[in-house]
Amino acid sequence: MVTNANERARMLGEYIAATGATVRAAAQRFEISKSTVYSDVTVHLRESDRALFEKVRRVLEKNKAERHLRGGLATRKRWQKAQEQGDEL
């Protein structure tokens, strides 16, 4: 694992910018906490690579704007699965 916070921030930033991944998905991919991902891409990346920070910031804002939709879809999927199995939630 990368120990330098700025280097890790750059790797995370490039991944998020390229894939449009959420903080949670990036944390899972790099096997680190969501707090670390968020801190790296908002604090360390801002200091080390401003252009990449702006790309990542736009992705994070988009993900934040869409999170209520993803949450609703997840709930719908969970209810449908429960109905198929005859379970109650």
Secondary structure, DSSP 4 states (H G I P E B T S, - for coil): ----HHHHHHHHHHHHHHH---HHHHHHHHTS-HHHHHHIIIIIHHHH-HHHHHHHHHHHHHHHHHHHHHHHHHHHHHHHHHHHHT---
